[in-house]
Amino acid sequence: MSDTTIGSVTATPIPMGEILPWLIFGALLILAIYFVGAEEGATSIVKGMYVHEWVHDSRHLLGFPCH
């Protein structure tokens, strides 16, 4: 990859090896927020109340209503 110059600013591409850990972290964070905050009712991926019961206390700690 080459550098790109825009006016007096040179933009250097970020290597994929530096971005990948942040992308994985972001995806896991979004997945965790989904399971804590929305895994219930109409948006449920897992049948039953198993996930809800596993994350019940963290739902209250983070301010998500559940009952």
mmCIF file as gemmi writes it, N, C-alpha and C atoms, coordinates in Angstrom:
data_model
loop_
_atom_site.group_PDB
_atom_site.id
_atom_site.type_symbol
_atom_site.label_atom_id
_atom_site.label_alt_id
_atom_site.label_comp_id
_atom_site.label_asym_id
_atom_site.label_entity_id
_atom_site.label_seq_id
_atom_site.pdbx_PDB_ins_code
_atom_site.Cartn_x
_atom_site.Cartn_y
_atom_site.Cartn_z
_atom_site.occupancy
_atom_site.B_iso_or_equiv
_atom_site.pdbx_formal_charge
_atom_site.auth_seq_id
_atom_site.auth_asym_id
_atom_site.pdbx_PDB_model_num
ATOM 1 N N . MET Axp A 1 ? 0.846 -1.176 0 1 0 ? 1 A 1
ATOM 2 C CA . MET Axp A 1 ? 0 0 0 1 0 ? 1 A 1
ATOM 3 C C . MET Axp A 1 ? 0.888 1.235 0 1 0 ? 1 A 1
ATOM 4 N N . SER Axp A 2 ? 0.364 2.282 -0.547 1 0 ? 2 A 1
ATOM 5 C CA . SER Axp A 2 ? 1.151 3.509 -0.597 1 0 ? 2 A 1
ATOM 6 C C . SER Axp A 2 ? 0.465 4.59 0.221 1 0 ? 2 A 1
ATOM 7 N N . ASP Axp A 3 ? 1.257 5.58 0.582 1 0 ? 3 A 1
ATOM 8 C CA . ASP Axp A 3 ? 0.736 6.723 1.319 1 0 ? 3 A 1
ATOM 9 C C . ASP Axp A 3 ? -0.072 7.612 0.387 1 0 ? 3 A 1
ATOM 10 N N . THR Axp A 4 ? -1.044 8.297 0.925 1 0 ? 4 A 1
ATOM 11 C CA . THR Axp A 4 ? -1.863 9.232 0.165 1 0 ? 4 A 1
ATOM 12 C C . THR Axp A 4 ? -1.66 10.622 0.748 1 0 ? 4 A 1
ATOM 13 N N . THR Axp A 5 ? -1.362 11.571 -0.123 1 0 ? 5 A 1
ATOM 14 C CA . THR Axp A 5 ? -1.156 12.942 0.331 1 0 ? 5 A 1
ATOM 15 C C . THR Axp A 5 ? -2.357 13.789 -0.05 1 0 ? 5 A 1
ATOM 16 N N . ILE Axp A 6 ? -2.941 14.435 0.939 1 0 ? 6 A 1
ATOM 17 C CA . ILE Axp A 6 ? -4.062 15.348 0.727 1 0 ? 6 A 1
ATOM 18 C C . ILE Axp A 6 ? -3.629 16.691 1.285 1 0 ? 6 A 1
ATOM 19 N N . GLY Axp A 7 ? -3.32 17.607 0.41 1 0 ? 7 A 1
ATOM 20 C CA . GLY Axp A 7 ? -2.813 18.901 0.857 1 0 ? 7 A 1
ATOM 21 C C . GLY Axp A 7 ? -1.464 18.698 1.52 1 0 ? 7 A 1
ATOM 22 N N . SER Axp A 8 ? -1.337 19.095 2.771 1 0 ? 8 A 1
ATOM 23 C CA . SER Axp A 8 ? -0.083 18.924 3.495 1 0 ? 8 A 1
ATOM 24 C C . SER Axp A 8 ? -0.134 17.761 4.479 1 0 ? 8 A 1
ATOM 25 N N . VAL Axp A 9 ? -1.208 16.953 4.413 1 0 ? 9 A 1
ATOM 26 C CA . VAL Axp A 9 ? -1.383 15.827 5.334 1 0 ? 9 A 1
ATOM 27 C C . VAL Axp A 9 ? -1.151 14.531 4.567 1 0 ? 9 A 1
ATOM 28 N N . THR Axp A 10 ? -0.323 13.655 5.135 1 0 ? 10 A 1
ATOM 29 C CA . THR Axp A 10 ? -0.069 12.362 4.514 1 0 ? 10 A 1
ATOM 30 C C . THR Axp A 10 ? -0.817 11.289 5.297 1 0 ? 10 A 1
ATOM 31 N N . ALA Axp A 11 ? -1.667 10.54 4.611 1 0 ? 11 A 1
ATOM 32 C CA . ALA Axp A 11 ? -2.437 9.464 5.233 1 0 ? 11 A 1
ATOM 33 C C . ALA Axp A 11 ? -1.738 8.138 4.965 1 0 ? 11 A 1
ATOM 34 N N . THR Axp A 12 ? -1.376 7.441 6.037 1 0 ? 12 A 1
ATOM 35 C CA . THR Axp A 12 ? -0.729 6.144 5.926 1 0 ? 12 A 1
ATOM 36 C C . THR Axp A 12 ? -1.742 5.068 6.297 1 0 ? 12 A 1
ATOM 37 N N . PRO Axp A 13 ? -1.934 4.051 5.452 1 0 ? 13 A 1
ATOM 38 C CA . PRO Axp A 13 ? -2.893 2.991 5.778 1 0 ? 13 A 1
ATOM 39 C C . PRO Axp A 13 ? -2.483 2.227 7.04 1 0 ? 13 A 1
ATOM 40 N N . ILE Axp A 14 ? -3.481 1.812 7.813 1 0 ? 14 A 1
ATOM 41 C CA . ILE Axp A 14 ? -3.228 1.044 9.034 1 0 ? 14 A 1
ATOM 42 C C . ILE Axp A 14 ? -3.171 -0.431 8.65 1 0 ? 14 A 1
ATOM 43 N N . PRO Axp A 15 ? -2.128 -1.14 9.051 1 0 ? 15 A 1
ATOM 44 C CA . PRO Axp A 15 ? -2.033 -2.567 8.726 1 0 ? 15 A 1
ATOM 45 C C . PRO Axp A 15 ? -3.173 -3.367 9.36 1 0 ? 15 A 1
ATOM 46 N N . MET Axp A 16 ? -3.621 -4.401 8.659 1 0 ? 16 A 1
ATOM 47 C CA . MET Axp A 16 ? -4.732 -5.23 9.138 1 0 ? 16 A 1
ATOM 48 C C . MET Axp A 16 ? -4.402 -5.879 10.479 1 0 ? 16 A 1
ATOM 49 N N . GLY Axp A 17 ? -3.135 -6.184 10.705 1 0 ? 17 A 1
ATOM 50 C CA . GLY Axp A 17 ? -2.726 -6.798 11.975 1 0 ? 17 A 1
ATOM 51 C C . GLY Axp A 17 ? -2.979 -5.905 13.175 1 0 ? 17 A 1
ATOM 52 N N . GLU Axp A 18 ? -3.025 -4.602 12.966 1 0 ? 18 A 1
ATOM 53 C CA . GLU Axp A 18 ? -3.313 -3.678 14.059 1 0 ? 18 A 1
ATOM 54 C C . GLU Axp A 18 ? -4.814 -3.44 14.226 1 0 ? 18 A 1
ATOM 55 N N . ILE Axp A 19 ? -5.579 -3.61 13.188 1 0 ? 19 A 1
ATOM 56 C CA . ILE Axp A 19 ? -7.023 -3.376 13.236 1 0 ? 19 A 1
ATOM 57 C C . ILE Axp A 19 ? -7.774 -4.611 13.727 1 0 ? 19 A 1
ATOM 58 N N . LEU Axp A 20 ? -7.314 -5.79 13.339 1 0 ? 20 A 1
ATOM 59 C CA . LEU Axp A 20 ? -8.035 -7.034 13.62 1 0 ? 20 A 1
ATOM 60 C C . LEU Axp A 20 ? -8.353 -7.243 15.1 1 0 ? 20 A 1
ATOM 61 N N . PRO Axp A 21 ? -7.415 -7.048 16.036 1 0 ? 21 A 1
ATOM 62 C CA . PRO Axp A 21 ? -7.772 -7.245 17.451 1 0 ? 21 A 1
ATOM 63 C C . PRO Axp A 21 ? -8.894 -6.314 17.908 1 0 ? 21 A 1
ATOM 64 N N . TRP Axp A 22 ? -8.911 -5.082 17.41 1 0 ? 22 A 1
ATOM 65 C CA . TRP Axp A 22 ? -9.967 -4.134 17.784 1 0 ? 22 A 1
ATOM 66 C C . TRP Axp A 22 ? -11.304 -4.535 17.165 1 0 ? 22 A 1
ATOM 67 N N . LEU Axp A 23 ? -11.289 -5.076 15.961 1 0 ? 23 A 1
ATOM 68 C CA . LEU Axp A 23 ? -12.531 -5.552 15.346 1 0 ? 23 A 1
ATOM 69 C C . LEU Axp A 23 ? -13.107 -6.733 16.119 1 0 ? 23 A 1
ATOM 70 N N . ILE Axp A 24 ? -12.24 -7.646 16.539 1 0 ? 24 A 1
ATOM 71 C CA . ILE Axp A 24 ? -12.698 -8.797 17.328 1 0 ? 24 A 1
ATOM 72 C C . ILE Axp A 24 ? -13.244 -8.329 18.672 1 0 ? 24 A 1
ATOM 73 N N . PHE Axp A 25 ? -12.536 -7.414 19.336 1 0 ? 25 A 1
ATOM 74 C CA . PHE Axp A 25 ? -12.997 -6.875 20.614 1 0 ? 25 A 1
ATOM 75 C C . PHE Axp A 25 ? -14.356 -6.201 20.463 1 0 ? 25 A 1
ATOM 76 N N . GLY Axp A 26 ? -14.523 -5.391 19.421 1 0 ? 26 A 1
ATOM 77 C CA . GLY Axp A 26 ? -15.785 -4.694 19.183 1 0 ? 26 A 1
ATOM 78 C C . GLY Axp A 26 ? -16.932 -5.66 18.935 1 0 ? 26 A 1
ATOM 79 N N . ALA Axp A 27 ? -16.666 -6.709 18.145 1 0 ? 27 A 1
ATOM 80 C CA . ALA Axp A 27 ? -17.707 -7.702 17.857 1 0 ? 27 A 1
ATOM 81 C C . ALA Axp A 27 ? -18.12 -8.44 19.134 1 0 ? 27 A 1
ATOM 82 N N . LEU Axp A 28 ? -17.146 -8.806 19.965 1 0 ? 28 A 1
ATOM 83 C CA . LEU Axp A 28 ? -17.471 -9.49 21.224 1 0 ? 28 A 1
ATOM 84 C C . LEU Axp A 28 ? -18.217 -8.573 22.185 1 0 ? 28 A 1
ATOM 85 N N . LEU Axp A 29 ? -17.856 -7.303 22.198 1 0 ? 29 A 1
ATOM 86 C CA . LEU Axp A 29 ? -18.543 -6.342 23.05 1 0 ? 29 A 1
ATOM 87 C C . LEU Axp A 29 ? -20.003 -6.17 22.616 1 0 ? 29 A 1
ATOM 88 N N . ILE Axp A 30 ? -20.232 -6.039 21.329 1 0 ? 30 A 1
ATOM 89 C CA . ILE Axp A 30 ? -21.608 -5.917 20.815 1 0 ? 30 A 1
ATOM 90 C C . ILE Axp A 30 ? -22.408 -7.179 21.123 1 0 ? 30 A 1
ATOM 91 N N . LEU Axp A 31 ? -21.789 -8.336 20.949 1 0 ? 31 A 1
ATOM 92 C CA . LEU Axp A 31 ? -22.469 -9.596 21.252 1 0 ? 31 A 1
ATOM 93 C C . LEU Axp A 31 ? -22.814 -9.686 22.741 1 0 ? 31 A 1
ATOM 94 N N . ALA Axp A 32 ? -21.898 -9.276 23.608 1 0 ? 32 A 1
ATOM 95 C CA . ALA Axp A 32 ? -22.162 -9.299 25.056 1 0 ? 32 A 1
ATOM 96 C C . ALA Axp A 32 ? -23.294 -8.347 25.416 1 0 ? 32 A 1
ATOM 97 N N . ILE Axp A 33 ? -23.294 -7.154 24.832 1 0 ? 33 A 1
ATOM 98 C CA . ILE Axp A 33 ? -24.37 -6.192 25.115 1 0 ? 33 A 1
ATOM 99 C C . ILE Axp A 33 ? -25.708 -6.736 24.628 1 0 ? 33 A 1
ATOM 100 N N . TYR Axp A 34 ? -25.706 -7.42 23.475 1 0 ? 34 A 1
ATOM 101 C CA . TYR Axp A 34 ? -26.951 -8.025 22.992 1 0 ? 34 A 1
ATOM 102 C C . TYR Axp A 34 ? -27.464 -9.055 23.996 1 0 ? 34 A 1
ATOM 103 N N . PHE Axp A 35 ? -26.599 -9.98 24.423 1 0 ? 35 A 1
ATOM 104 C CA . PHE Axp A 35 ? -27.066 -11.044 25.31 1 0 ? 35 A 1
ATOM 105 C C . PHE Axp A 35 ? -27.497 -10.514 26.664 1 0 ? 35 A 1
ATOM 106 N N . VAL Axp A 36 ? -26.847 -9.469 27.168 1 0 ? 36 A 1
ATOM 107 C CA . VAL Axp A 36 ? -27.243 -8.9 28.451 1 0 ? 36 A 1
ATOM 108 C C . VAL Axp A 36 ? -28.504 -8.059 28.307 1 0 ? 36 A 1
ATOM 109 N N . GLY Axp A 37 ? -28.598 -7.283 27.232 1 0 ? 37 A 1
ATOM 110 C CA . GLY Axp A 37 ? -29.673 -6.314 27.132 1 0 ? 37 A 1
ATOM 111 C C . GLY Axp A 37 ? -30.888 -6.702 26.322 1 0 ? 37 A 1
ATOM 112 N N . ALA Axp A 38 ? -30.751 -7.6 25.346 1 0 ? 38 A 1
ATOM 113 C CA . ALA Axp A 38 ? -31.876 -7.818 24.441 1 0 ? 38 A 1
ATOM 114 C C . ALA Axp A 38 ? -32.255 -9.273 24.233 1 0 ? 38 A 1
ATOM 115 N N . GLU Axp A 39 ? -31.533 -10.201 24.789 1 0 ? 39 A 1
ATOM 116 C CA . GLU Axp A 39 ? -31.835 -11.62 24.578 1 0 ? 39 A 1
ATOM 117 C C . GLU Axp A 39 ? -33.04 -12.017 25.421 1 0 ? 39 A 1
ATOM 118 N N . GLU Axp A 40 ? -34.208 -11.668 24.899 1 0 ? 40 A 1
ATOM 119 C CA . GLU Axp A 40 ? -35.441 -11.964 25.621 1 0 ? 40 A 1
ATOM 120 C C . GLU Axp A 40 ? -36.615 -11.625 24.709 1 0 ? 40 A 1
ATOM 121 N N . GLY Axp A 41 ? -37.634 -12.394 24.759 1 0 ? 41 A 1
ATOM 122 C CA . GLY Axp A 41 ? -38.854 -12.068 24.032 1 0 ? 41 A 1
ATOM 123 C C . GLY Axp A 41 ? -38.723 -12.176 22.521 1 0 ? 41 A 1
ATOM 124 N N . ALA Axp A 42 ? -39.197 -11.144 21.803 1 0 ? 42 A 1
ATOM 125 C CA . ALA Axp A 42 ? -39.261 -11.17 20.344 1 0 ? 42 A 1
ATOM 126 C C . ALA Axp A 42 ? -37.886 -11.197 19.693 1 0 ? 42 A 1
ATOM 127 N N . THR Axp A 43 ? -36.853 -10.668 20.353 1 0 ? 43 A 1
ATOM 128 C CA . THR Axp A 43 ? -35.522 -10.629 19.756 1 0 ? 43 A 1
ATOM 129 C C . THR Axp A 43 ? -34.663 -11.819 20.163 1 0 ? 43 A 1
ATOM 130 N N . SER Axp A 44 ? -35.247 -12.808 20.802 1 0 ? 44 A 1
ATOM 131 C CA . SER Axp A 44 ? -34.491 -13.936 21.338 1 0 ? 44 A 1
ATOM 132 C C . SER Axp A 44 ? -33.94 -14.836 20.237 1 0 ? 44 A 1
ATOM 133 N N . ILE Axp A 45 ? -32.684 -15.201 20.36 1 0 ? 45 A 1
ATOM 134 C CA . ILE Axp A 45 ? -32.044 -16.154 19.453 1 0 ? 45 A 1
ATOM 135 C C . ILE Axp A 45 ? -32.118 -17.553 20.051 1 0 ? 45 A 1
ATOM 136 N N . VAL Axp A 46 ? -31.943 -17.65 21.368 1 0 ? 46 A 1
ATOM 137 C CA . VAL Axp A 46 ? -31.938 -18.922 22.077 1 0 ? 46 A 1
ATOM 138 C C . VAL Axp A 46 ? -33.312 -19.145 22.684 1 0 ? 46 A 1
ATOM 139 N N . LYS Axp A 47 ? -33.909 -20.303 22.423 1 0 ? 47 A 1
ATOM 140 C CA . LYS Axp A 47 ? -35.232 -20.599 22.983 1 0 ? 47 A 1
ATOM 141 C C . LYS Axp A 47 ? -35.158 -20.763 24.496 1 0 ? 47 A 1
ATOM 142 N N . GLY Axp A 48 ? -36.241 -20.409 25.151 1 0 ? 48 A 1
ATOM 143 C CA . GLY Axp A 48 ? -36.316 -20.55 26.599 1 0 ? 48 A 1
ATOM 144 C C . GLY Axp A 48 ? -35.748 -19.336 27.305 1 0 ? 48 A 1
ATOM 145 N N . MET Axp A 49 ? -35.621 -19.456 28.612 1 0 ? 49 A 1
ATOM 146 C CA . MET Axp A 49 ? -35.16 -18.349 29.441 1 0 ? 49 A 1
ATOM 147 C C . MET Axp A 49 ? -33.745 -18.589 29.98 1 0 ? 49 A 1
ATOM 148 N N . TYR Axp A 50 ? -32.998 -19.52 29.38 1 0 ? 50 A 1
ATOM 149 C CA . TYR Axp A 50 ? -31.686 -19.88 29.912 1 0 ? 50 A 1
ATOM 150 C C . TYR Axp A 50 ? -30.726 -18.698 29.933 1 0 ? 50 A 1
ATOM 151 N N . VAL Axp A 51 ? -30.58 -17.993 28.807 1 0 ? 51 A 1
ATOM 152 C CA . VAL Axp A 51 ? -29.651 -16.868 28.733 1 0 ? 51 A 1
ATOM 153 C C . VAL Axp A 51 ? -30.112 -15.76 29.668 1 0 ? 51 A 1
ATOM 154 N N . HIS Axp A 52 ? -31.405 -15.51 29.725 1 0 ? 52 A 1
ATOM 155 C CA . HIS Axp A 52 ? -31.936 -14.484 30.612 1 0 ? 52 A 1
ATOM 156 C C . HIS Axp A 52 ? -31.55 -14.769 32.061 1 0 ? 52 A 1
ATOM 157 N N . GLU Axp A 53 ? -31.676 -15.997 32.47 1 0 ? 53 A 1
ATOM 158 C CA . GLU Axp A 53 ? -31.348 -16.345 33.858 1 0 ? 53 A 1
ATOM 159 C C . GLU Axp A 53 ? -29.852 -16.24 34.12 1 0 ? 53 A 1
ATOM 160 N N . TRP Axp A 54 ? -29.014 -16.574 33.139 1 0 ? 54 A 1
ATOM 161 C CA . TRP Axp A 54 ? -27.564 -16.494 33.326 1 0 ? 54 A 1
ATOM 162 C C . TRP Axp A 54 ? -27.104 -15.046 33.479 1 0 ? 54 A 1
ATOM 163 N N . VAL Axp A 55 ? -27.731 -14.117 32.782 1 0 ? 55 A 1
ATOM 164 C CA . VAL Axp A 55 ? -27.275 -12.723 32.804 1 0 ? 55 A 1
ATOM 165 C C . VAL Axp A 55 ? -28.216 -11.816 33.597 1 0 ? 55 A 1
ATOM 166 N N . HIS Axp A 56 ? -29.096 -12.402 34.392 1 0 ? 56 A 1
ATOM 167 C CA . HIS Axp A 56 ? -30.127 -11.633 35.091 1 0 ? 56 A 1
ATOM 168 C C . HIS Axp A 56 ? -29.549 -10.521 35.968 1 0 ? 56 A 1
ATOM 169 N N . ASP Axp A 57 ? -28.586 -10.844 36.794 1 0 ? 57 A 1
ATOM 170 C CA . ASP Axp A 57 ? -28.032 -9.836 37.708 1 0 ? 57 A 1
ATOM 171 C C . ASP Axp A 57 ? -27.279 -8.746 36.954 1 0 ? 57 A 1
ATOM 172 N N . SER Axp A 58 ? -26.58 -9.113 35.901 1 0 ? 58 A 1
ATOM 173 C CA . SER Axp A 58 ? -25.858 -8.091 35.134 1 0 ? 58 A 1
ATOM 174 C C . SER Axp A 58 ? -26.832 -7.166 34.415 1 0 ? 58 A 1
ATOM 175 N N . ARG Axp A 59 ? -27.999 -7.67 34.054 1 0 ? 59 A 1
ATOM 176 C CA . ARG Axp A 59 ? -29.018 -6.804 33.451 1 0 ? 59 A 1
ATOM 177 C C . ARG Axp A 59 ? -29.394 -5.687 34.419 1 0 ? 59 A 1
ATOM 178 N N . HIS Axp A 60 ? -29.631 -6.033 35.663 1 0 ? 60 A 1
ATOM 179 C CA . HIS Axp A 60 ? -30 -5.037 36.66 1 0 ? 60 A 1
ATOM 180 C C . HIS Axp A 60 ? -28.835 -4.089 36.95 1 0 ? 60 A 1
ATOM 181 N N . LEU Axp A 61 ? -27.621 -4.639 37.038 1 0 ? 61 A 1
ATOM 182 C CA . LEU Axp A 61 ? -26.451 -3.826 37.311 1 0 ? 61 A 1
ATOM 183 C C . LEU Axp A 61 ? -26.243 -2.765 36.229 1 0 ? 61 A 1
ATOM 184 N N . LEU Axp A 62 ? -26.5 -3.118 34.969 1 0 ? 62 A 1
ATOM 185 C CA . LEU Axp A 62 ? -26.301 -2.199 33.85 1 0 ? 62 A 1
ATOM 186 C C . LEU Axp A 62 ? -27.539 -1.35 33.545 1 0 ? 62 A 1
ATOM 187 N N . GLY Axp A 63 ? -28.628 -1.578 34.282 1 0 ? 63 A 1
ATOM 188 C CA . GLY Axp A 63 ? -29.809 -0.734 34.128 1 0 ? 63 A 1
ATOM 189 C C . GLY Axp A 63 ? -30.799 -1.185 33.077 1 0 ? 63 A 1
ATOM 190 N N . PHE Axp A 64 ? -30.689 -2.432 32.59 1 0 ? 64 A 1
ATOM 191 C CA . PHE Axp A 64 ? -31.658 -2.936 31.635 1 0 ? 64 A 1
ATOM 192 C C . PHE Axp A 64 ? -32.869 -3.492 32.404 1 0 ? 64 A 1
ATOM 193 N N . PRO Axp A 65 ? -34.073 -3.063 32.062 1 0 ? 65 A 1
ATOM 194 C CA . PRO Axp A 65 ? -35.246 -3.63 32.742 1 0 ? 65 A 1
ATOM 195 C C . PRO Axp A 65 ? -35.529 -5.04 32.21 1 0 ? 65 A 1
ATOM 196 N N . CYS Axp A 66 ? -36.017 -5.904 33.062 1 0 ? 66 A 1
ATOM 197 C CA . CYS Axp A 66 ? -36.355 -7.237 32.573 1 0 ? 66 A 1
ATOM 198 C C . CYS Axp A 66 ? -37.622 -7.792 33.189 1 0 ? 66 A 1
ATOM 199 N N . HIS Axp A 67 ? -38.187 -7.116 34.178 1 0 ? 67 A 1
ATOM 200 C CA . HIS Axp A 67 ? -39.487 -7.586 34.706 1 0 ? 67 A 1
ATOM 201 C C . HIS Axp A 67 ? -40.112 -6.476 35.49 1 0 ? 67 A 1
